[in-house]
């Protein structure tokens, strides 16, 4: 079967696994983990690009850091965006460990702590973006962060 034909099955397995009611084989679970990790790597890479744009002066103030700044961020805001981009890049390395790349320089214990940190960080971000006064920021980041949090729980 091709990937396209099995995609609906994989999505159902991910959802059932997240709900904790699937008694499926390890092969299927590893496919679900691979799918979750791949989506997470993609979304994190997109956010890294966004944060780099914010750090270099792109006019995205309404979409980040509370949404109160129209246009480019202040110098402090740009520094925060650069730190966020670096942190997200490190998170991508942790996510890649959960794929078939299996980076050997990250121990299982460090990976476990790192993934739990990512879950906390992601849920905190979803809450903070959910209460943002900027409707654009709330509409963009809250659903993305909630999706990422659910997918991260799949990997733990």
C-alpha positions in Angstrom: 0.0 0.0 0.0 1.2 3.5 -0.7 1.5 6.2 1.9 -1.4 8.1 0.5 -3.7 5.1 0.8 -2.7 4.4 4.4 -2.8 8.0 5.6 -6.4 7.9 6.9 -5.5 4.7 8.8 -2.4 6.3 10.3 -4.4 9.4 11.4 -7.0 7.2 13.1 -4.2 5.3 14.9 -2.7 8.5 16.1 -6.0 9.7 17.4 -6.8 6.4 19.1 -3.4 6.2 20.6 -3.7 9.7 21.9 -7.0 8.7 23.5 -5.2 5.7 25.0 -7.7 3.1 23.7 -5.8 1.5 20.9 -4.2 -1.9 21.4 -2.1 -1.8 18.2 1.2 -3.3 17.3 4.5 -1.6 17.9 5.0 -1.2 14.1 1.8 0.9 13.8 2.7 2.9 16.9 6.2 3.6 15.5 4.4 4.9 12.3 2.3 7.1 14.4 5.4 8.4 16.3 7.1 9.0 13.0 4.1 10.9 11.7 3.8 13.0 14.9 7.5 13.8 14.9 7.5 14.7 11.2 4.6 17.1 11.7 6.3 18.6 14.7 9.6 19.1 12.9 7.8 20.8 10.1 5.8 23.1 12.3 8.8 23.9 14.5 10.9 24.7 11.4 8.2 27.1 10.2 8.1 28.8 13.6 11.9 29.1 13.6 11.7 30.8 10.2 9.0 33.1 11.5 11.1 34.0 14.6 14.2 34.6 12.5 12.1 37.0 10.4 10.8 38.7 13.5 14.4 39.0 14.9 15.6 40.6 11.7 13.0 43.2 11.6 10.1 41.8 9.6 6.8 43.7 10.4 5.1 40.8 12.3 4.6 42.6 15.6 0.8 41.9 15.6 1.5 38.2 15.4 3.9 37.7 18.2 4.9 38.7 21.8 1.4 39.9 22.8 0.6 41.4 19.5 0.8 45.0 20.8 3.6 46.2 18.5 2.5 47.2 15.0 5.3 46.6 12.5 8.8 45.4 13.5 9.6 44.5 17.0 11.7 46.6 19.3 15.4 45.7 19.9 14.4 43.7 23.1 11.6 42.0 21.2 14.0 41.1 18.4 16.4 39.6 20.9 13.5 37.5 22.4 12.6 36.3 18.9 16.2 35.2 18.3 16.3 33.3 21.6 13.0 31.7 20.7 14.4 30.7 17.3 17.4 29.1 18.9 15.3 27.2 21.5 13.0 25.9 18.8 16.0 24.8 16.8 17.2 22.7 19.8 13.7 21.3 20.1 13.9 20.2 16.4 17.0 18.2 17.3 15.1 16.4 20.1 12.2 15.7 17.7 14.6 14.3 15.1 15.8 11.8 17.8 12.2 10.4 17.9 12.3 9.7 14.1 14.2 7.0 12.4 17.3 9.3 12.3 17.8 8.3 16.0 20.6 10.7 16.8 22.8 8.8 19.1 24.3 11.7 21.1 21.1 12.3 23.0 20.6 9.9 25.9 17.1 8.4 26.6 16.9 10.2 29.9 17.8 13.6 28.4 15.3 13.0 25.6 12.6 12.2 28.1 13.2 15.4 30.1 13.5 17.4 26.9 10.2 16.1 25.6 8.4 16.8 28.8 9.9 20.3 28.8 8.5 20.7 25.3 5.1 19.7 26.4 5.1 22.2 29.2 6.5 24.9 27.0 4.0 24.2 24.3 1.0 24.2 26.6 2.2 27.4 28.3 2.5 29.0 24.9 -1.0 27.9 24.0 -2.4 29.4 27.2 -0.5 32.7 26.8 -1.4 33.0 23.1 -5.0 32.1 23.9 -5.3 35.0 26.3 -3.5 37.4 24.0 -5.2 40.8 23.3 -4.2 40.3 19.6 -6.9 38.3 17.8 -4.5 37.6 15.0 -1.9 36.2 17.4 -4.5 34.2 19.2 -6.0 32.8 16.0 -2.6 31.9 14.5 -0.7 30.4 17.4 -3.3 28.9 19.8 -4.5 26.1 17.4 -1.0 25.4 16.2 0.4 25.1 19.7 -2.5 22.9 20.9 -2.0 20.6 17.9 1.7 20.4 18.7 1.0 19.7 22.4 -1.2 16.7 21.4 1.4 15.4 19.0 4.1 15.8 21.6 2.0 13.7 24.0 2.0 11.0 21.3 5.8 10.9 21.4 6.1 10.5 25.2 
